[in-house]
Amino acid sequence: MRVVLSLFFAIYTTLSQLAEGVPKYPVILVPGDGGSQLEVKLNKTKVPHYICEKHTDTFTSIWLNLEELLPGVLDCFVDNMKLRYNRTTHKTADSEGTEFQVPGWGETTSVEWLDPSSHYVSSLRYFNLMVQGLVDVGYKRGVSVRAAPYDFRRAPNELGEFYKKFHVLIEDTYKLNNNTKVVLVAHSMGNPVTLYFLNNVPQEWKDKYIQSFVTLAGVWGGTVKPLRLFSSGDDLGLLIVKAITVRPEQRSMPSTAFLMPSDRFWNASEVLIYTEKKNYTVANYKEFFEDIDFMDGWFMRQDTENLIKDLTPPNLPVYCVHGFGLPTPAGLWFGPGEFPDTYPKQISGDGDGTVNIRSLLGCLRWRKQQKQTVEHFTVKGIEHMHMLSQPPIIKYVIEVATGKR
């Protein structure tokens, strides 16, 4: 309770100091991997378990719905969430008998809380405190602070419809706020997703509609964690979730391949996965996928590895924000007979608990590549997900949005 009270007191103090700062630039939030709510409508002919629903009349919440992660029900969740990859078209399709939608376009509702029905669970809070901080200094949900949620299972090469809507949302937000440029605030995978967009629109358009780009915990060069999703699966930090059970869903997502370590940030001599018979680096990913018997992963990696590989600068003012100083997966160790079906031991390095420090620092490369400023702000010990609720980060974003930086 003391920790909670201290947190809210710190946020209250921060907002009091900024109270005189009225909205100057409208804000659009772009969430990261797992940061958008997803809804599904079912019309299935077969299911993996008798307790799984085959048909629903309406769209219902699937991500994040804590009830979907319970033992038994988890099998239903995986069967519904996993994608089907087509090696000819290089595109994915939803699981047979499922139809997905991303709720809350333009609104902040679907990115403030991960589970729409569990607002009392603080660990499921996402952009909520940051949005509330903006509201407390004069911003209005859906008008001057908005959001661009997307299907995080997919990588930028499959987000064409999202980018069309994103383009319109930025222009609409500009007009809705007296022709005022927009500040884009992205988190985690939302940063390379946004960068891909910025690299593919004219500079004249960016100069007219976008004030700056605030990058929170940007995954600029990939991260080691996706290699665990592909090999053993990842238990999401929940004791009730078996990693190997959710592995088929995690493997099926092109975004997992998109976020693998890049050979522009890791070299061929650095071992990322240790096993009894062979070690794997950025140089032998194909062998890795062959050895785990999942070649779709190799094709998805080829589809996505070059999307932002060159890390072309956005040519906008950038505010690069991230944590550091936390144990972060730098390598995975599988003992004899354990690869790939046993949860590996973690070899830790520096980072924010999820993204490796070298990837987080990728934004600094732009200092020599663009004329616009690249400001760097770090806070030691701030974790990848929790950073969005921390007073120093909220204060920083408000300062950028209100023109104090």
Phi, psi and chi 1 to 4 in degrees:
 res  aa     phi    psi   chi1   chi2   chi3   chi4
   1 MET       -  -40.5  178.7   60.9   73.0      -
   2 ARG   -61.9  -38.5  -72.1 -176.0  177.9  178.8
   3 VAL   -64.1  -43.6  173.5      -      -      -
   4 VAL   -62.8  -46.0  173.5      -      -      -
   5 LEU   -63.0  -39.9  -70.8  174.7      -      -
   6 SER   -63.3  -40.9  -63.2      -      -      -
   7 LEU   -62.7  -47.9  174.7   60.6      -      -
   8 PHE   -67.9  -33.6  -81.5   97.2      -      -
   9 PHE   -65.0  -41.2  178.6   75.1      -      -
  10 ALA   -64.5  -41.7      -      -      -      -
  11 ILE   -66.1  -42.1  -66.6  173.3      -      -
  12 TYR   -60.8  -42.8  174.2   77.8      -      -
  13 THR   -62.8  -43.5  -58.4      -      -      -
  14 THR   -59.5  -46.3  -64.7      -      -      -
  15 LEU   -68.4  -35.0  -62.5  177.8      -      -
  16 SER   -62.1  -39.2  -63.5      -      -      -
  17 GLN   -68.1  -25.6  -65.8  169.1  -13.7      -
  18 LEU  -102.5    4.0  -65.8  167.1      -      -
  19 ALA   -57.1  -30.4      -      -      -      -
  20 GLU   -77.6   -8.8   71.3  -81.0    6.2      -
  21 GLY   -86.2  101.0      -      -      -      -
  22 VAL   -79.6  160.2  -64.4      -      -      -
  23 PRO   -53.7  126.9  -25.6   34.3      -      -
  24 LYS  -109.3  -48.4 -176.0  168.4 -175.4  179.4
  25 TYR  -120.0  131.2  -56.6  110.9      -      -
  26 PRO   -65.8  156.1   22.8  -32.3      -      -
  27 VAL  -121.5  137.2  170.4      -      -      -
  28 ILE  -121.0  125.9  -64.8  179.0      -      -
  29 LEU   -94.9  134.1  -54.3  170.2      -      -
  30 VAL  -119.7  111.7 -175.0      -      -      -
  31 PRO   -75.4  170.1   28.8  -35.3      -      -
  32 GLY   -99.1 -164.3      -      -      -      -
  33 ASP   -63.1  119.4 -169.5   -0.3      -      -
  34 GLY    83.9    4.1      -      -      -      -
  35 GLY   -93.9    1.4      -      -      -      -
  36 SER  -115.1  137.4  -57.5      -      -      -
  37 GLN   -68.3  146.7  -65.8  173.6   15.7      -
  38 LEU  -125.9  143.8  -62.4  179.7      -      -
  39 GLU  -123.7  149.0  -64.7  178.1  -17.0      -
  40 VAL  -133.4  147.0   66.2      -      -      -
  41 LYS  -120.3  131.7 -171.4  176.1 -178.6 -179.7
  42 LEU  -109.1  141.6  -56.6  177.0      -      -
  43 ASN  -152.7   70.6 -172.5   22.5      -      -
  44 LYS  -104.3  150.0  -49.9 -174.2   75.8  167.9
  45 THR   -96.5  -22.4   56.5      -      -      -
  46 LYS  -145.5  150.7   59.1  180.0 -179.4  179.2
  47 VAL  -136.3  158.3  -69.5      -      -      -
  48 PRO   -77.5  -13.1   28.2  -35.4      -      -
  49 HIS  -150.3  146.5 -161.2  -72.7      -      -
  50 TYR   -63.5  -21.8   75.1   92.8      -      -
  51 ILE   -84.1   -6.0   64.5  173.5      -      -
  52 CYS   -78.7  137.5  -58.7      -      -      -
  53 GLU   -72.6  142.8  -74.4 -173.2  -69.9      -
  54 LYS  -100.1  -30.2  -73.6 -174.5  177.1 -179.3
  55 HIS  -140.4  137.2  178.0   81.7      -      -
  56 THR  -131.5  143.4   57.8      -      -      -
  57 ASP   -79.9  -24.7  -67.2  -34.5      -      -
  58 THR  -132.1  170.3   59.7      -      -      -
  59 PHE   -74.5  134.7  -76.4   92.9      -      -
  60 THR  -127.9  156.9   58.6      -      -      -
  61 SER   -67.8  132.6  174.5      -      -      -
  62 ILE  -122.1  -32.0 -175.0  169.8      -      -
  63 TRP  -133.8  125.5 -178.7  -91.5      -      -
  64 LEU   -97.7  122.3  177.6   61.0      -      -
  65 ASN  -119.7  107.3 -176.8  -18.3      -      -
  66 LEU   -57.0  -30.6  -71.4 -179.8      -      -
  67 GLU   -63.9  -27.1  -65.4  177.9   -1.4      -
  68 GLU   -71.9  -15.4  -65.4  -83.2   -8.8      -
  69 LEU   -98.3    4.9  -56.8 -179.5      -      -
  70 LEU   -73.1  150.9  -65.4  173.6      -      -
  71 PRO   -52.4  140.1  -26.8   35.8      -      -
  72 GLY    87.4  -60.3      -      -      -      -
  73 VAL   -64.4  -26.8 -176.7      -      -      -
  74 LEU   -58.0  -35.4 -175.2   61.4      -      -
  75 ASP   -61.7  -37.7  -64.2  -34.4      -      -
  76 CYS   -65.3  -44.8  -45.1      -      -      -
  77 PHE   -57.5  -48.6  167.6   82.5      -      -
  78 VAL   -63.7  -43.3  170.8      -      -      -
  79 ASP   -63.8  -34.9 -168.9   57.6      -      -
  80 ASN   -79.4  -36.8  -69.3  -26.6      -      -
  81 MET   -81.9  -28.0  -80.9  -77.8  -72.4      -
  82 LYS   -68.1  149.0   66.4 -176.4  179.8 -177.0
  83 LEU  -102.1  160.5  -63.2  167.4      -      -
  84 ARG  -111.7  123.9  -63.1  172.1  -68.3  162.3
  85 TYR   -97.3  136.0 -179.6   72.9      -      -
  86 ASN  -108.6  113.8 -173.8  -46.9      -      -
  87 ARG   -71.2  -16.8  -64.0 -174.1 -173.2 -179.2
  88 THR   -81.7  -48.4  -58.8      -      -      -
  89 THR   -87.2  -15.7   63.2      -      -      -
  90 HIS    59.3   35.7  -62.7  -86.7      -      -
  91 LYS  -129.9  161.4  -67.1 -177.1  178.5 -179.9
  92 THR  -108.8  159.7   58.1      -      -      -
  93 ALA  -131.7  153.7      -      -      -      -
  94 ASP   -63.2  158.4  -69.2  -31.3      -      -
  95 SER   -56.7  145.1 -178.8      -      -      -
  96 GLU   -56.6  131.4 -171.2  172.2   -7.5      -
  97 GLY    84.5   11.0      -      -      -      -
  98 THR  -121.7  147.3   67.9      -      -      -
  99 GLU  -133.3  123.1 -179.9 -176.9   -6.1      -
 100 PHE  -106.7  151.5  -83.8   77.6      -      -
 101 GLN  -144.8  154.1   69.6  175.8   18.7      -
 102 VAL  -105.3  112.1 -177.6      -      -      -
 103 PRO   -77.8  161.4   31.1  -36.2      -      -
 104 GLY    77.7   32.3      -      -      -      -
 105 TRP   -59.3  129.3  178.7 -103.9      -      -
 106 GLY    83.1  -21.7      -      -      -      -
 107 GLU   -93.0  165.1  -57.7  -66.1  -30.3      -
 108 THR   -95.9   -5.2   61.1      -      -      -
 109 THR   -55.8  -45.2   50.4      -      -      -
 110 SER   -80.7   -2.9   68.1      -      -      -
 111 VAL  -116.2   -7.4  -57.5      -      -      -
 112 GLU   -76.1  -37.4  -71.7 -164.3   55.7      -
 113 TRP  -131.1  138.3  -64.4   86.8      -      -
 114 LEU   -72.9  -38.7  -61.9 -178.8      -      -
 115 ASP  -108.7  114.8 -174.1  -21.6      -      -
 116 PRO   -63.8  -17.7   23.8  -34.4      -      -
 117 SER  -104.7    4.1   63.7      -      -      -
 118 SER  -126.4   53.7  -62.2      -      -      -
 119 HIS   -70.8   -8.1  -70.3 -170.0      -      -
 120 TYR   -88.9   -8.4   55.7   86.9      -      -
 121 VAL   -96.4  104.6 -177.1      -      -      -
 122 SER   -61.6  -29.1   61.5      -      -      -
 123 SER   -68.8  -15.6   61.1      -      -      -
 124 LEU   -95.7    3.9  -61.4  178.1      -      -
 125 ARG   -72.1  136.4  179.8 -177.2  -81.9  124.3
 126 TYR  -118.1  -94.5 -168.4   41.6      -      -
 127 PHE   -87.1    6.7  -89.3  110.8      -      -
 128 ASN   -55.6  -53.5  172.5 -108.8      -      -
 129 LEU   -67.7  -31.0  -70.5 -179.5      -      -
 130 MET   -69.4  -43.5 -175.5  169.7  -68.4      -
 131 VAL   -62.6  -43.8  170.6      -      -      -
 132 GLN   -63.0  -36.9 -170.1   57.4   51.6      -
 133 GLY   -61.9  -41.6      -      -      -      -
 134 LEU   -66.3  -41.7  -71.9  162.6      -      -
 135 VAL   -61.3  -39.4  168.6      -      -      -
 136 ASP   -66.9  -18.8  -72.3  -15.9      -      -
 137 VAL  -105.7   15.1  -63.6      -      -      -
 138 GLY   117.2   -4.4      -      -      -      -
 139 TYR   -75.8  158.6  -78.8   74.1      -      -
 140 LYS  -126.0  126.0 -176.1  177.3  179.3 -179.7
 141 ARG   -56.6  135.8  -74.2  178.1  171.1   90.4
 142 GLY    80.4   -5.4      -      -      -      -
 143 VAL  -122.4  -66.5  178.2      -      -      -
 144 SER  -103.3   -9.7   49.3      -      -      -
 145 VAL  -132.1  118.7   54.4      -      -      -
 146 ARG  -133.1  176.7  -50.0  179.6   81.3 -177.2
 147 ALA  -141.3  153.1      -      -      -      -
 148 ALA  -124.0   75.5      -      -      -      -
 149 PRO   -72.3  154.1   28.8  -34.8      -      -
 150 TYR  -150.0  169.0   57.6   94.6      -      -
 151 ASP   -77.7   98.2 -172.0  -18.7      -      -
 152 PHE   -68.9   -7.7   55.9   81.3      -      -
 153 ARG   -68.1  -23.1  -63.1  175.8  -60.9  169.2
 154 ARG  -105.2  157.0  -66.3  178.5  164.3   90.0
 155 ALA   -95.6  172.0      -      -      -      -
 156 PRO   -54.7  -30.9  -31.4   38.4      -      -
 157 ASN   -65.6  -14.3   59.5  -48.2      -      -
 158 GLU  -115.4   13.2  -71.1 -166.7  -89.1      -
 159 LEU  -106.6   32.4  -66.5  176.5      -      -
 160 GLY   -58.2  -44.6      -      -      -      -
 161 GLU   -66.5  -37.4  -72.6  -56.5  -47.7      -
 162 PHE   -60.7  -44.7  162.4   76.4      -      -
 163 TYR   -66.0  -34.7  -74.1  129.0      -      -
 164 LYS   -62.2  -44.8  -69.9  177.8 -176.6  177.4
 165 LYS   -68.5  -36.5  -68.9  170.8   62.0  179.5
 166 PHE   -63.2  -43.3 -168.8   36.0      -      -
 167 HIS   -57.4  -47.5 -167.4  -78.5      -      -
 168 VAL   -66.3  -39.8  172.4      -      -      -
 169 LEU   -61.6  -41.8 -179.9   68.2      -      -
 170 ILE   -63.4  -46.6  -68.5  170.9      -      -
 171 GLU   -63.8  -40.8  -68.0 -175.8   -8.1      -
 172 ASP   -66.1  -40.3 -177.5   58.3      -      -
 173 THR   -66.2  -38.6  -56.4      -      -      -
 174 TYR   -57.5  -49.9  169.0   89.2      -      -
 175 LYS   -68.9  -37.9  -65.3  171.8 -175.0  175.4
 176 LEU   -66.0  -20.2 -161.2   57.9      -      -
 177 ASN  -117.4   48.0  -69.0  -88.3      -      -
 178 ASN    58.2   43.1  -59.7  -45.7      -      -
 179 ASN    56.3   47.6  -66.0  -20.5      -      -
 180 THR  -106.9  134.3  -54.1      -      -      -
 181 LYS   -58.4  153.2  -69.1 -176.2  179.4 -177.5
 182 VAL  -101.9  141.6  173.6      -      -      -
 183 VAL   -98.3  121.9  172.1      -      -      -
 184 LEU   -91.2  127.4  -58.7  178.5      -      -
 185 VAL  -122.0  110.5  178.6      -      -      -
 186 ALA  -115.5  153.9      -      -      -      -
 187 HIS  -125.6  136.9  177.4 -115.5      -      -
 188 SER    55.9 -122.9 -168.6      -      -      -
 189 MET   -63.6  -21.2 -172.0  179.9   89.1      -
 190 GLY   -59.1  -22.3      -      -      -      -
 191 ASN   -73.1  -54.1  -70.4  -70.6      -      -
 192 PRO   -64.1  -30.8   17.2  -29.4      -      -
 193 VAL   -62.4  -42.5  165.1      -      -      -
 194 THR   -71.3  -40.3  -58.4      -      -      -
 195 LEU   -60.1  -41.6  179.5   63.4      -      -
 196 TYR   -57.6  -42.2 -177.7   82.0      -      -
 197 PHE   -63.4  -48.8  169.9   79.9      -      -
 198 LEU   -63.8  -30.6  -65.2  173.0      -      -
 199 ASN   -74.6   -8.9  -72.2  160.4      -      -
 200 ASN  -123.0   19.8  -73.3  -79.8      -      -
 201 VAL  -123.9  153.1  -67.7      -      -      -
 202 PRO   -63.1  147.9  -21.8   34.0      -      -
 203 GLN   -62.5  -35.0 -174.7   63.1   41.9      -
 204 GLU   -62.0  -38.7  -64.5   77.3   11.0      -
 205 TRP   -67.2  -44.1 -175.2   87.9      -      -
 206 LYS   -61.6  -42.7  -70.8 -172.9  -74.2 -171.5
 207 ASP   -62.7  -31.0  -69.5  -19.2      -      -
 208 LYS   -80.5  -41.0  178.7  176.7  179.9  178.5
 209 TYR  -106.5  -18.8  -69.2  105.8      -      -
 210 ILE  -119.1  126.3  -56.6  175.5      -      -
 211 GLN   -81.2  -47.6  171.2   64.7   21.5      -
 212 SER  -165.3  172.0   59.2      -      -      -
 213 PHE  -127.8  112.3 -178.5   20.5      -      -
 214 VAL   -98.0  118.0 -179.2      -      -      -
 215 THR  -106.7  115.7   75.3      -      -      -
 216 LEU  -104.6  114.1  -54.2  175.0      -      -
 217 ALA    54.8   51.4      -      -      -      -
 218 GLY   -66.9  135.0      -      -      -      -
 219 VAL   -95.1   76.5 -165.3      -      -      -
 220 TRP   -79.2  -29.3  -58.3  117.9      -      -
 221 GLY  -125.5   22.4      -      -      -      -
 222 GLY    82.8 -176.7      -      -      -      -
 223 THR  -156.2  157.9 -178.7      -      -      -
 224 VAL   -71.8  -28.4  172.0      -      -      -
 225 LYS   -52.6  -40.7 -168.9  174.2 -179.9  179.4
 226 PRO   -58.3  -26.0  -27.3   36.6      -      -
 227 LEU   -65.1  -28.7  -60.6  177.6      -      -
 228 ARG   -73.4  -37.3 -172.8  165.6   63.7 -158.3
 229 LEU   -60.5  -41.2  -86.9   67.8      -      -
 230 PHE   -72.7  -37.4  -86.6  127.4      -      -
 231 SER   -81.9  -78.2   51.5      -      -      -
 232 SER   -89.9  -17.0   67.1      -      -      -
 233 GLY    87.5  161.8      -      -      -      -
 234 ASP  -123.0  134.0 -168.7  -76.1      -      -
 235 ASP   -83.6    6.7   60.5   12.5      -      -
 236 LEU    62.3   15.1  -51.8  176.0      -      -
 237 GLY    74.5   15.7      -      -      -      -
 238 LEU  -112.7  127.0  -59.6  172.1      -      -
 239 LEU   -63.2  -28.5  -65.5  176.7      -      -
 240 ILE   -80.3   -9.1   61.4  172.6      -      -
 241 VAL  -100.3  127.0  172.7      -      -      -
 242 LYS   -90.6  123.2  -72.4 -172.8  176.5 -179.4
 243 ALA   -56.5  -43.9      -      -      -      -
 244 ILE   -67.9  -23.2 -159.3  166.9      -      -
 245 THR   -73.4  -39.9  -59.3      -      -      -
 246 VAL   -86.2   -7.6  -66.0      -      -      -
 247 ARG   -55.2  -44.1 -176.1  174.2   67.6  179.8
 248 PRO   -57.4  -37.1  -26.3   36.2      -      -
 249 GLU   -70.6  -44.2  178.0 -102.4  -22.5      -
 250 GLN   -65.4  -38.2  -65.8  171.5  -17.7      -
 251 ARG   -66.2  -32.2  -78.4 -176.8  171.2 -176.0
 252 SER   -76.2   -9.7   76.5      -      -      -
 253 MET   -88.9  119.8  -58.6 -168.9  -57.3      -
 254 PRO   -57.1  -26.5  -27.0   36.2      -      -
 255 SER   -64.5  -28.9   58.4      -      -      -
 256 THR   -64.1  -44.7  -55.9      -      -      -
 257 ALA   -66.1  -39.2      -      -      -      -
 258 PHE   -58.9  -34.7  176.8   53.3      -      -
 259 LEU   -93.7    7.1  -63.9  175.2      -      -
 260 MET   -65.4  155.6  -70.1  169.6   62.0      -
 261 PRO   -56.0  133.4  -27.4   36.6      -      -
 262 SER   -88.9  146.1  165.8      -      -      -
 263 ASP   -75.9    0.6   61.1   12.1      -      -
 264 ARG   -86.4  -10.0  -62.6  -71.0  174.0   87.1
 265 PHE  -120.3  -24.5  -74.5   74.7      -      -
 266 TRP  -121.1  145.7  -81.7  -97.7      -      -
 267 ASN  -102.9  169.4   62.4   56.2      -      -
 268 ALA   -68.2  -12.7      -      -      -      -
 269 SER   -91.5   -8.5   65.7      -      -      -
 270 GLU   -90.9  114.7  -65.0  179.1  -83.4      -
 271 VAL   -76.0  128.9  177.1      -      -      -
 272 LEU  -102.7  -32.0  -59.0  173.5      -      -
 273 ILE  -132.7  123.0  -56.1  174.9      -      -
 274 TYR  -102.9  127.9  -62.4   81.8      -      -
 275 THR  -134.3  171.9   75.6      -      -      -
 276 GLU   -60.9  -38.4  180.0 -178.6   14.2      -
 277 LYS  -103.0  -26.1  -63.2  179.7  179.8  179.1
 278 LYS  -157.2  148.7 -173.1 -173.6  -60.8 -178.2
 279 ASN  -107.4  154.4  -65.7  -28.6      -      -
 280 TYR  -124.8  138.7  -58.3   93.8      -      -
 281 THR  -130.1 -175.7   72.7      -      -      -
 282 VAL   -64.4  -14.8  -67.6      -      -      -
 283 ALA   -86.9  -16.1      -      -      -      -
 284 ASN  -129.9   44.2   62.2  -13.3      -      -
 285 TYR   -60.1  -37.4  -81.7  155.4      -      -
 286 LYS   -60.6  -42.8 -174.3  175.5 -177.8  179.6
 287 GLU   -63.0  -37.9  -67.9  177.9   47.6      -
 288 PHE   -58.2  -48.2  166.3   70.7      -      -
 289 PHE   -69.0  -34.2  -74.6  111.8      -      -
 290 GLU   -62.9  -42.6  -71.1  172.7  -18.6      -
 291 ASP   -74.2  -23.1  -66.0  -17.7      -      -
 292 ILE   -95.9    4.0   65.5  172.2      -      -
 293 ASP    57.9   49.1 -167.3   25.2      -      -
 294 PHE  -143.7   76.5 -173.2   66.8      -      -
 295 MET   -73.8  -19.0  -72.3  -53.6  -67.6      -
 296 ASP   -57.1  -34.6  -80.4   -5.4      -      -
 297 GLY   -61.3  -39.1      -      -      -      -
 298 TRP   -65.2  -42.7  168.7 -118.0      -      -
 299 PHE   -66.8  -39.7  -70.8  105.1      -      -
 300 MET   -65.2  -35.5  -71.9 -169.2  -70.8      -
 301 ARG   -65.6  -42.3  178.5   58.2 -175.8  169.6
 302 GLN   -63.3  -35.5  -70.9 -177.1  -62.0      -
 303 ASP   -65.5  -31.3  -65.9  -21.2      -      -
 304 THR  -113.8  -15.5   59.6      -      -      -
 305 GLU   -66.4  -23.9   68.1  173.5  -26.1      -
 306 ASN  -101.2    4.4  -66.4  -41.3      -      -
 307 LEU   -62.2  -41.4  -63.7  177.6      -      -
 308 ILE  -131.9   20.9   64.0  153.5      -      -
 309 LYS   -54.0  -40.2 -172.3  173.8 -174.8  176.3
 310 ASP   -74.9  -10.1  -67.0  -25.2      -      -
 311 LEU    50.1   51.3 -145.9   62.3      -      -
 312 THR   -59.8  129.7  -57.2      -      -      -
 313 PRO   -63.5  149.8   22.4  -33.0      -      -
 314 PRO   -74.3  -15.1   27.8  -34.9      -      -
 315 ASN    56.3   46.9  -68.8  -43.5      -      -
 316 LEU  -141.0  158.4  -70.0  166.4      -      -
 317 PRO   -58.9  131.0  -25.2   35.2      -      -
 318 VAL  -119.5  136.1  172.1      -      -      -
 319 TYR  -118.3  102.2  -62.3   87.2      -      -
 320 CYS   -94.5  114.7 -178.2      -      -      -
 321 VAL  -125.3  132.7 -176.6      -      -      -
 322 HIS  -165.9  166.4   61.6   83.2      -      -
 323 GLY   -94.8  175.8      -      -      -      -
 324 PHE  -164.0  173.1   69.8   99.4      -      -
 325 GLY    84.0   16.1      -      -      -      -
 326 LEU  -115.5  145.7  -68.0  175.7      -      -
 327 PRO   -59.4  122.9  -21.2   32.8      -      -
 328 THR  -131.1  137.9  -56.8      -      -      -
 329 PRO   -53.2  117.1  -24.6   33.8      -      -
 330 ALA  -114.0  -15.8      -      -      -      -
 331 GLY  -165.0  158.4      -      -      -      -
 332 LEU  -122.5  133.4  -53.6  174.3      -      -
 333 TRP  -116.8  118.5  177.7  -82.1      -      -
 334 PHE  -107.9  124.2  -68.7   86.0      -      -
 335 GLY   -73.9  177.4      -      -      -      -
 336 PRO   -53.4  127.1  -27.1   36.2      -      -
 337 GLY    75.4    4.2      -      -      -      -
 338 GLU   -93.1  -24.7  -67.3 -178.8  -16.1      -
 339 PHE   -80.3  132.9 -179.9   74.5      -      -
 340 PRO  -105.3    6.3   38.2  -34.5      -      -
 341 ASP   -89.9    1.5  -62.7  -29.6      -      -
 342 THR  -113.3  139.8  -57.8      -      -      -
 343 TYR   -59.8  123.9 -149.1   69.7      -      -
 344 PRO   -78.8  161.1   32.3  -36.7      -      -
 345 LYS   -76.5  146.2  -65.6 -179.4  177.3   63.6
 346 GLN   -98.2  130.1  175.6  175.7  -55.2      -
 347 ILE   -97.5  119.5  -59.7  169.0      -      -
 348 SER   -97.9  149.5  -64.6      -      -      -
 349 GLY  -137.7 -168.1      -      -      -      -
 350 ASP   -81.3  150.5 -169.4   11.9      -      -
 351 GLY   163.7 -158.4      -      -      -      -
 352 ASP  -106.5   19.3   66.8    2.3      -      -
 353 GLY    96.0  -20.2      -      -      -      -
 354 THR  -127.7  -48.5  -64.9      -      -      -
 355 VAL  -104.7  133.7 -177.7      -      -      -
 356 ASN   -68.5  146.6  -51.7   93.2      -      -
 357 ILE   -58.3  -37.4 -170.3   65.7      -      -
 358 ARG   -63.6  -33.3   66.9 -179.5   78.6 -171.8
 359 SER   -74.4  -42.4 -174.7      -      -      -
 360 LEU   -59.1  -32.8  -66.7  165.8      -      -
 361 LEU   -83.8   -0.1  -66.9  172.0      -      -
 362 GLY   -57.4  -31.0      -      -      -      -
 363 CYS   -60.6  -26.6   54.3      -      -      -
 364 LEU   -69.1  -16.9  -61.4 -172.7      -      -
 365 ARG   -62.1  -25.1  -59.7 -177.4 -179.6 -168.4
 366 TRP   -74.2  -14.4  -63.1  -28.2      -      -
 367 ARG   -59.5  -30.0  -76.8 -179.8  164.9  171.5
 368 LYS  -100.7    0.9  -63.5 -179.4  179.4  179.7
 369 GLN  -115.6  -11.1  -62.3  175.0   -6.7      -
 370 GLN  -137.9  156.1   65.9  172.8   38.1      -
 371 LYS   -80.8  -25.5   62.2 -178.9 -179.6 -179.8
 372 GLN   -72.5  153.6  -63.1   87.2  -10.1      -
 373 THR   -67.1  148.3 -176.3      -      -      -
 374 VAL  -126.2  102.7  176.8      -      -      -
 375 GLU   -93.9  139.7 -173.8  172.2  -55.7      -
 376 HIS  -118.0  125.1 -168.2 -147.8      -      -
 377 PHE  -133.9  121.7  179.0   67.9      -      -
 378 THR  -127.6  152.1   62.7      -      -      -
 379 VAL  -134.0  119.9 -178.8      -      -      -
 380 LYS   -66.9  134.6 -175.3  175.3 -177.6  179.0
 381 GLY    84.1    2.5      -      -      -      -
 382 ILE   -86.8  121.3  -75.0 -167.6      -      -
 383 GLU   -78.8  155.3 -166.4  -91.4  -20.5      -
 384 HIS   -51.1  -51.9 -174.9   76.4      -      -
 385 MET   -82.8  -41.2  -75.1  -69.1  -71.2      -
 386 HIS   -69.7  -16.0  -63.5  160.4      -      -
 387 MET   -59.1  -28.2   70.1  177.6  -57.1      -
 388 LEU   -70.0  -14.2  -58.2 -177.2      -      -
 389 SER  -105.6    3.1  -61.4      -      -      -
 390 GLN   -91.1  131.9  -60.9  -56.9  -51.9      -
 391 PRO   -50.4  -43.5  -29.3   37.5      -      -
 392 PRO   -62.3  -35.9  -20.5   32.6      -      -
 393 ILE   -73.6  -44.2  -53.9  -60.6      -      -
 394 ILE   -60.3  -44.3  -65.2  172.3      -      -
 395 LYS   -60.5  -42.8  179.5  175.9 -176.5  -70.2
 396 TYR   -62.9  -47.1 -171.5   90.2      -      -
 397 VAL   -62.1  -41.6  170.6      -      -      -
 398 ILE   -63.6  -38.2  -67.3  173.9      -      -
 399 GLU   -63.1  -40.8  -72.7  177.5  -17.0      -
 400 VAL   -65.3  -46.7  173.3      -      -      -
 401 ALA   -65.2  -32.8      -      -      -      -
 402 THR   -95.2   10.0   54.7      -      -      -
 403 GLY    78.2   18.1      -      -      -      -
 404 LYS   -89.0   -3.5  -66.3 -172.2  173.9 -177.5
 405 ARG  -127.8      -  -77.4 -173.0  176.0  -88.4
